[in-house]
């Protein structure tokens, strides 16, 4: 009968056998530890693994906000980010992880001070697999890339379009900033020191946010010219618009799910109509309004909704002089008169239109005119303030 000492020696012999040693090494996941930064970034923005290799990603949340991490199919980062925003009030209970095929693996939402891991086998197909935080507003700046490749090196980090632009440019733009790429880690990981500076974005961009006075399903859009607006998904309309700074979302970013974002600028428009777009000769308020989502056109969202089954598309841009908004509508299958209603007794906004006839605070368009038209809204307050 084998003694304990003999069993131990046998174990050592087996472990030293090349084939068994290789098999044991194959079953040990390649560790990747990613920390969050206060500037809405992951400290590791890219790493390399081999096809079919076991991987264990650990997310350490050392910032003061809630974060998650989703590994997604190549080229689907923005699709997943937008799908997470569409979850609206269901987002928190789903950890802002949409149930779509583009999501491969995920670490759920974790609060500051928490750490969680996910272990998986890397895809057999080589490629660049993004990872991203889908908490509202984070996914446009907080992401990285998992390179699945048998051999070779990742591209020069300064030319790597698969990581945030700010991380590519730090060596040249921020030489006096501490937030520079510091070293290359063991598996080809790249990380940077934590930066005390907040991230910056170039408008247009958007956040799914909870704003007082608007339904929980609200999208806040930042435009050039210091203009912003809030789109109400539930009501399918432009809710309000403001000039100045954008939003204070610090409470939301810290994981306070019942918190609201605070508007930082001066509101110059609120929609007080029963509904601005109406169909038919009698211009009756629609009873069946359904939101269908949006798509990005040159980074501007074009919203899609239906009124009594009729498809409506609306895109909102800034006026070139910064004094208001330009609203572009498309109703491709319009077969009856279309009306646009301004606020009752509106005296703070001047309306201009590309087609139709304006009378008594409303615009009437023929079916042909309604297939594509624009309405320009100029704020008297903003125009006067600029003088």
Order of alpha helices (4+ residues) and beta strands (2+ residues): alpha-alpha-beta-beta-beta-beta-beta-alpha-beta-beta-beta-beta-alpha-beta-beta-beta-beta-beta-beta-beta-alpha-beta-beta-beta-beta-beta-beta-beta-beta-beta-beta-beta-alpha-beta-alpha
